[in-house]
Amino acid sequence: MNEMYNMGLSIHSLGTVVLLGVLVLNFAVIQKSTSFEKYRRLNSIFLLPLTATVLGVAFFTGVIMMAAKHLDFTLANLVMIFVSFILIVLERKRNKALQVYKTFGVKILVIEMVLILAMSTWMWLL
C-alpha cells in the first residue's frame, strides 16, 4: 500500500510540474502573439483544452491522494485545495478576458506560476 501511495505522490508531483510547463507555454505564446485572432484560435483549439486537461490531472490525482489518506485534512492539503480553486477562477477570468489578452493574461499567468511554484516548493521541502 505504501508503494502505491508513493507512486501516487510522484504522479501528483509530475502533474504539477507539467502544469507549470503548460503555464510557461501559455506565457510564451501570449508574449509572442501579434494577432489577437490567431491567439484566440490557438487558445481555443490547443491551449485551453491542454490547460484544462493538465489542471484536471493535478486535481484528480490530488483527490485520489486525499482518499488514500482517508480525507486527513492537514494544513498543506487545505492550502492545495484553496490554490486549486484560485487556479480555476484565474483561468476562467483569463479566458473570459481575451479582449485585453496580453496585459491581463500575462498578469494572470504570472500569478498562477508563482502560486504553483510556491506550493510545489513548500511540498517538496517537507
NORQUIPE-V423089 format. One record per residue. N is the residue number from 0. RES is the residue in one letter. PSI is psi in degrees with one decimal (* if undefined). NEAR is the number of other ideal C-beta (glycine too) atoms within 8 Angstrom. Layout:
BEGIN
n->N res->RES psi->PSI near->NEAR
n->N res->RES psi->PSI near->NEAR
END
This chain:
BEGIN
n->0 res->M psi->-37.1 near->4
n->1 res->N psi->-34.8 near->5
n->2 res->E psi->-40.3 near->6
n->3 res->M psi->-40.8 near->8
n->4 res->Y psi->-44.1 near->10
n->5 res->N psi->-38.4 near->8
n->6 res->M psi->-40.9 near->8
n->7 res->G psi->-41.1 near->12
n->8 res->L psi->-38.1 near->9
n->9 res->S psi->-43.3 near->8
n->10 res->I psi->-40.6 near->9
n->11 res->H psi->-43.1 near->12
n->12 res->S psi->-41.7 near->11
n->13 res->L psi->-38.7 near->8
n->14 res->G psi->-39.1 near->12
n->15 res->T psi->-34.4 near->12
n->16 res->V psi->-42.1 near->9
n->17 res->V psi->-39.4 near->10
n->18 res->L psi->-43.5 near->13
n->19 res->L psi->-40.4 near->12
n->20 res->G psi->-41.1 near->8
n->21 res->V psi->-38.7 near->12
n->22 res->L psi->-37.3 near->13
n->23 res->V psi->-40.0 near->9
n->24 res->L psi->-45.7 near->10
n->25 res->N psi->-44.3 near->12
n->26 res->F psi->-46.1 near->12
n->27 res->A psi->-42.2 near->8
n->28 res->V psi->-41.9 near->12
n->29 res->I psi->-32.0 near->13
n->30 res->Q psi->-35.6 near->8
n->31 res->K psi->-11.1 near->6
n->32 res->S psi->139.9 near->12
n->33 res->T psi->-22.2 near->4
n->34 res->S psi->128.4 near->6
n->35 res->F psi->-41.7 near->8
n->36 res->E psi->-42.8 near->6
n->37 res->K psi->-41.7 near->9
n->38 res->Y psi->-44.2 near->13
n->39 res->R psi->-40.2 near->10
n->40 res->R psi->-47.6 near->8
n->41 res->L psi->-40.1 near->11
n->42 res->N psi->-45.3 near->12
n->43 res->S psi->-31.1 near->7
n->44 res->I psi->-39.1 near->7
n->45 res->F psi->-54.3 near->7
n->46 res->L psi->-44.5 near->13
n->47 res->L psi->-47.9 near->9
n->48 res->P psi->-37.5 near->8
n->49 res->L psi->-46.3 near->10
n->50 res->T psi->-44.1 near->12
n->51 res->A psi->-39.0 near->9
n->52 res->T psi->-45.5 near->8
n->53 res->V psi->-38.0 near->12
n->54 res->L psi->-42.4 near->12
n->55 res->G psi->-39.9 near->8
n->56 res->V psi->-46.5 near->11
n->57 res->A psi->-42.9 near->13
n->58 res->F psi->-43.4 near->9
n->59 res->F psi->-45.0 near->8
n->60 res->T psi->-33.2 near->12
n->61 res->G psi->-40.6 near->12
n->62 res->V psi->-42.1 near->8
n->63 res->I psi->-41.3 near->9
n->64 res->M psi->-35.8 near->12
n->65 res->M psi->-41.3 near->10
n->66 res->A psi->-37.3 near->8
n->67 res->A psi->-27.7 near->9
n->68 res->K psi->11.3 near->8
n->69 res->H psi->42.3 near->5
n->70 res->L psi->42.9 near->6
n->71 res->D psi->103.5 near->7
n->72 res->F psi->102.3 near->5
n->73 res->T psi->173.4 near->6
n->74 res->L psi->-41.8 near->5
n->75 res->A psi->-42.3 near->9
n->76 res->N psi->-41.6 near->11
n->77 res->L psi->-39.3 near->9
n->78 res->V psi->-40.9 near->10
n->79 res->M psi->-40.8 near->11
n->80 res->I psi->-44.0 near->9
n->81 res->F psi->-45.0 near->8
n->82 res->V psi->-36.5 near->11
n->83 res->S psi->-45.0 near->11
n->84 res->F psi->-38.9 near->8
n->85 res->I psi->-42.7 near->9
n->86 res->L psi->-41.6 near->12
n->87 res->I psi->-46.1 near->9
n->88 res->V psi->-42.9 near->8
n->89 res->L psi->-41.2 near->11
n->90 res->E psi->-39.2 near->13
n->91 res->R psi->-44.1 near->8
n->92 res->K psi->-40.2 near->10
n->93 res->R psi->-42.7 near->11
n->94 res->N psi->-25.3 near->9
n->95 res->K psi->-30.6 near->6
n->96 res->A psi->46.9 near->10
n->97 res->L psi->-10.2 near->11
n->98 res->Q psi->-38.5 near->4
n->99 res->V psi->53.5 near->8
n->100 res->Y psi->-33.1 near->12
n->101 res->K psi->-55.9 near->9
n->102 res->T psi->-49.2 near->6
n->103 res->F psi->-41.3 near->11
n->104 res->G psi->-41.7 near->14
n->105 res->V psi->-43.1 near->11
n->106 res->K psi->-45.6 near->8
n->107 res->I psi->-44.6 near->12
n->108 res->L psi->-38.5 near->13
n->109 res->V psi->-42.5 near->9
n->110 res->I psi->-44.8 near->9
n->111 res->E psi->-43.0 near->12
n->112 res->M psi->-40.6 near->12
n->113 res->V psi->-43.2 near->8
n->114 res->L psi->-46.1 near->11
n->115 res->I psi->-42.0 near->14
n->116 res->L psi->-43.0 near->9
n->117 res->A psi->-45.1 near->8
n->118 res->M psi->-43.7 near->12
n->119 res->S psi->-43.0 near->12
n->120 res->T psi->-42.9 near->8
n->121 res->W psi->-43.7 near->10
n->122 res->M psi->-38.3 near->10
n->123 res->W psi->-23.6 near->7
n->124 res->L psi->-12.1 near->5
n->125 res->L psi->* near->5
END
